[in-house]
Amino acid sequence: METTESYVYTYTYSREEESLCMLELRSLFGGEVPGHLFKSNRNISIGRSPFIREKIDVLYEGKSLEEIKEQIQSIKLGEDTFKIICVKQSLLTGGKPIEYEKRRNIEYDLGHSIDAEADVRQPDHTYGLAAIGDRWYFGTYERSEAMWLKHLKKPRQYSTALSTRVARALVNIAVPDPEGVSVIDPCCGIGNVLVEALSMGVQITGRDINPLAVTGARENIAHFGFEADVNIGPIEEAAGYYDVAIIDLPYNLYTHITVEEQISIIKNAKRIADKCVFVTIDPIDHYLKEAGLEIEDRGLAVKSRFSREILVCR
């Protein structure tokens, strides 16, 4: 969501997650993001991404800490307490990091400019401070609570299903801004994508040709208190039209699927949706081109023994 305000974000990923993380961030922020600390005018809920760790809603900015100190003197908290966190990823001009002790000293020094009691354990207000080059940014601070971890324990599990973490990133790649967007997952399996989408307020419908998978998806959705239509049947029978289709082709990893069936899924995805995001273990570029789909972006979701390619198409 674009705003006239500004926000500072930090993110992190493991080595095998780099491609997936970068694809998600490009989708959420509309292009490449610099470094592990960056400023944007897009207001992204920090709980959405499995990679975004911190967010500062910028209240003040300046070329020096002295400018920040002067500005934060206007903060009035009354009887409330506060804490200041200078984020670890802060970099000064030339890419020079701020060492741990210096960050703590900065926090202590700035704290004297706020007319309130500091509390590092359970503050009423937490503020963040970040340095990006020759600019300093100060504002309200949030840290991710990793909401998707609550979805790891489901009544129904399936060994080849997308992990909760990958499923959540996939939804963000497919639906950067969920407001008013209709989505279908026509090969939903046990519903990992459905659960993550629903937890972020995405309007999504599911279907699968496997009745047992549909039963499992319905049970998993209900387990977390969500509601969504999940129907039995192939994508060829899907009616209506959606803004986005999320299609995990490897759901047939241990099931024989012909090239013709794969092509049919791709063509019907284009038939029912304006934007299609495919997850595949096989090269499908040629089939996408034949179906009239153009690849806008791509990335990898790496698992220990194999990789899934994610293709964003229109």
C-alpha positions in Angstrom: 0.0 0.0 0.0 1.5 3.3 -1.1 1.4 6.2 1.5 2.9 9.6 1.9 4.5 8.4 5.1 7.8 6.4 5.2 8.8 3.1 6.9 12.1 1.4 7.5 12.3 -2.4 7.3 14.9 -5.0 8.1 14.8 -8.6 6.8 16.8 -11.8 7.0 16.9 -15.2 5.4 18.9 -18.4 5.3 21.2 -19.1 2.4 18.8 -21.4 0.6 15.9 -18.9 1.1 17.6 -16.0 -0.7 15.8 -16.4 -4.0 12.4 -16.8 -2.4 13.0 -13.9 -0.1 14.0 -11.5 -2.9 11.0 -12.5 -5.0 8.7 -11.9 -2.1 10.2 -8.5 -1.3 10.1 -7.4 -5.0 6.4 -8.3 -5.0 5.6 -6.5 -1.8 7.7 -3.4 -2.4 7.4 -3.1 -6.2 11.1 -3.7 -7.1 14.5 -4.6 -5.8 15.3 -3.6 -2.2 18.8 -2.5 -1.2 20.6 -4.3 1.6 19.1 -5.8 4.7 17.8 -2.3 5.8 15.8 -0.1 3.6 13.2 2.7 3.6 9.9 2.5 1.7 6.6 4.4 1.4 4.8 1.1 1.3 3.1 0.2 4.6 3.4 -3.6 4.8 2.0 -5.3 7.9 5.1 -6.8 9.5 3.3 -10.1 10.3 2.8 -10.9 6.7 6.3 -11.8 5.6 8.4 -14.7 7.0 11.5 -12.7 6.2 10.8 -9.1 7.4 12.0 -8.8 11.0 11.6 -5.2 12.0 9.6 -2.1 11.0 9.9 1.5 12.0 7.0 3.8 11.3 9.1 6.9 10.7 8.2 10.0 12.9 11.4 12.0 12.5 14.4 12.0 10.3 17.6 14.0 10.0 21.2 14.2 8.8 22.6 13.8 12.3 21.8 12.4 15.7 21.6 15.9 17.0 18.7 16.7 14.7 16.9 13.6 15.9 17.6 14.5 19.6 16.0 18.0 19.0 12.9 16.5 17.3 12.2 13.8 19.8 12.0 16.3 22.7 8.4 17.0 21.5 7.4 13.4 22.5 5.0 13.5 25.4 4.3 10.2 27.2 3.0 11.3 30.5 3.3 8.4 33.0 4.1 5.9 30.2 7.5 4.3 29.8 9.6 3.8 26.7 12.5 2.0 25.1 14.7 2.9 22.1 16.2 0.2 19.8 19.0 1.2 17.4 18.6 -1.6 14.8 21.6 -3.8 14.2 21.6 -3.5 10.4 22.2 0.3 10.6 24.9 1.4 8.2 26.6 4.8 8.1 27.9 6.5 4.9 30.4 4.1 3.2 28.6 1.0 4.5 30.2 1.2 7.9 28.2 -0.7 10.6 27.6 0.7 14.0 29.2 -1.6 16.7 27.1 -3.0 19.5 28.5 -0.8 22.3 28.0 2.3 20.2 24.4 1.4 19.4 23.7 1.0 23.2 25.4 4.4 23.9 23.2 6.0 21.2 20.1 4.6 22.7 21.1 5.8 26.2 22.0 9.3 24.9 18.8 9.7 22.9 16.7 8.5 25.9 17.7 11.6 27.8 15.8 13.8 25.2 12.5 12.1 26.0 10.7 13.5 29.1 9.6 10.1 30.4 10.9 7.0 32.3 12.8 4.5 30.3 12.0 0.8 30.7 14.1 -1.8 28.7 12.0 -4.8 29.9 8.3 -3.9 29.5 8.0 -0.5 28.0 4.6 1.1 27.1 6.2 2.4 23.9 9.1 1.1 21.8 10.9 3.3 19.4 13.3 2.4 16.7 16.3 4.2 15.3 18.1 3.4 12.0 20.9 4.8 10.0 20.9 4.5 6.2 23.9 6.3 4.7 23.8 9.9 5.7 20.2 9.8 7.1 18.9 8.8 10.5 15.3 7.6 11.0 13.3 7.5 14.3 9.8 6.2 14.9 7.6 3.6 16.4 9.1 0.1 16.4 7.6 -3.3 15.6 9.2 -6.7 15.6 7.7 -9.7 13.8 6.0 -12.3 15.9 6.2 -15.0 13.2 2.4 -15.7 13.2 2.8 -18.5 10.6 4.6 -20.7 13.1 1.2 -21.2 14.8 0.1 -22.9 11.6 2.8 -25.6 11.7 0.6 -28.0 13.8 -2.3 -29.0 11.7 -4.7 -31.9 12.0 -3.8 -33.0 8.5 -0.2 -33.1 7.1 1.2 -34.1 3.8 5.0 -34.7 3.2 5.2 -33.1 -0.2 3.0 -30.1 0.6 4.6 -26.6 0.6 5.9 -25.7 4.0 4.0 -23.1 6.0 6.9 -20.6 5.5 7.0 -21.1 1.7 3.2 -21.0 1.4 3.1 -17.7 3.2 5.7 -16.2 1.0 3.9 -17.5 -2.0 0.7 -15.7 -1.0 2.6 -12.5 -0.6 4.2 -13.0 -4.1 0.8 -13.6 -5.6 -1.1 -11.0 -3.7 1.0 -8.0 -2.6 -2.1 -6.0 -1.7 -5.0 -8.2 -0.7 -7.7 -5.5 -0.6 -10.5 -6.4 -2.9 -8.5 -9.2 -4.6 -10.1 -12.6 -5.4 -7.9 -15.6 -5.4 -8.2 -19.3 -6.3 -5.9 -22.2 -5.4 -7.2 -24.9 -7.8 -4.7 -27.5 -6.7 -4.9 -26.8 -3.0 -3.9 -30.1 -1.5 -4.3 -30.0 2.3 -4.6 -26.3 2.2 -1.3 -24.8 3.4 -1.7 -21.9 1.0 -5.3 -21.5 1.9 -4.6 -21.2 5.6 -1.8 -18.6 5.1 -3.9 -16.6 2.7 -6.9 -16.6 5.0 -4.8 -15.6 8.0 -3.8 -12.5 6.1 -7.3 -11.5 5.1 -7.0 -12.7 1.5 -10.3 -13.7 -0.1 -9.4 -17.2 -1.5 -11.2 -20.3 -2.8 -9.7 -23.8 -3.0 -10.3 -26.9 -5.0 -8.6 -30.2 -5.7 -9.3 -33.4 -7.7 -8.5 -35.5 -4.6 -11.5 -35.9 -2.2 -9.2 -36.8 0.7 -7.1 -33.7 0.1 -10.2 -31.5 0.1 -11.4 -33.1 3.3 -8.0 -32.4 4.8 -8.0 -28.8 3.6 -11.4 -28.1 5.1 -10.3 -29.6 8.4 -7.1 -27.6 8.5 -9.0 -24.4 7.7 -11.6 -25.0 10.3 -8.9 -25.9 12.9 -7.6 -22.3 12.8 -11.0 -20.7 12.8 -11.1 -19.7 9.2 -13.8 -20.2 6.5 -13.5 -20.7 2.8 -15.1 -22.7 -0.1 -13.0 -25.7 -0.9 -14.5 -27.8 -3.7 -13.8 -31.2 -5.3 -12.9 -31.3 -9.0 -10.3 -30.5 -11.6 -9.3 -27.0 -12.6 -11.1 -27.7 -15.9 -14.4 -27.5 -14.1 -13.6 -24.3 -12.2 -16.1 -21.6 -13.0 -16.0 -17.8 -12.5 -13.0 -15.5 -12.9 -10.4 -14.4 -10.3 -7.8 -11.8 -10.0 -5.1 -14.3 -9.1 -4.6 -18.1 -9.4 -1.9 -19.9 -7.3 -1.1 -23.2 -8.8 1.3 -25.7 -7.1 2.0 -28.1 -9.9 4.3 -30.4 -7.8 1.2 -31.5 -5.8 1.5 -34.5 -8.1 5.1 -35.3 -7.1 4.3 -38.9 -6.4 1.4 -39.2 -8.8 1.7 -39.8 -12.6 0.7 -36.7 -14.5 1.0 -36.5 -18.2 2.4 -33.6 -20.2 -1.1 -33.0 -21.6 -2.6 -32.8 -18.1 0.0 -30.3 -17.1 -0.6 -28.2 -20.1 -4.3 -28.3 -19.4 -3.8 -27.0 -15.9 -1.7 -24.1 -17.3 -4.2 -23.2 -20.0 -7.2 -23.3 -17.6 -5.3 -21.2 -15.0 -5.1 -18.5 -17.7 -8.8 -19.0 -18.5 -9.9 -18.3 -14.9 -7.4 -15.7 -13.7 -5.8 -12.5 -14.8 -2.5 -13.3 -12.9 -1.1 -16.8 -12.4 1.6 -17.8 -10.0 2.9 -21.3 -10.7 5.1 -23.6 -8.5 6.8 -26.3 -10.4 9.7 -28.8 -10.2 9.7 -29.2 -14.0 10.6 -26.6 -16.6 7.4 -25.1 -18.0 8.5 -21.9 -19.7 7.6 -23.3 -23.1 4.1 -24.4 -22.0 3.5 -21.0 -20.5 4.4 -19.3 -23.7 2.1 -21.6 -25.7 -0.7 -20.7 -23.4 -0.2 -17.0 -24.0 1.3 -16.3 -20.6 4.3 -14.0 -20.1 6.7 -14.5 -17.1 7.0 -11.3 -15.1 9.3 -12.6 -12.4 10.7 -15.8 -11.0 12.5 -17.4 -8.0 13.3 -20.6 -6.3 11.9 -22.3 -3.2 14.7 -24.6 -2.2 14.1 -27.8 -0.1 16.9 -30.1 1.0 16.5 -32.6 -1.9 14.9 -30.5 -4.6 13.9 -27.0 -5.7 10.6 -25.7 -6.7 10.5 -22.8 -9.2 8.0 -20.0 -8.7 6.9 -18.2 -11.8 4.8 -15.0 -11.8 2.8 -14.7 -15.0 0.1 -12.7 -16.8 
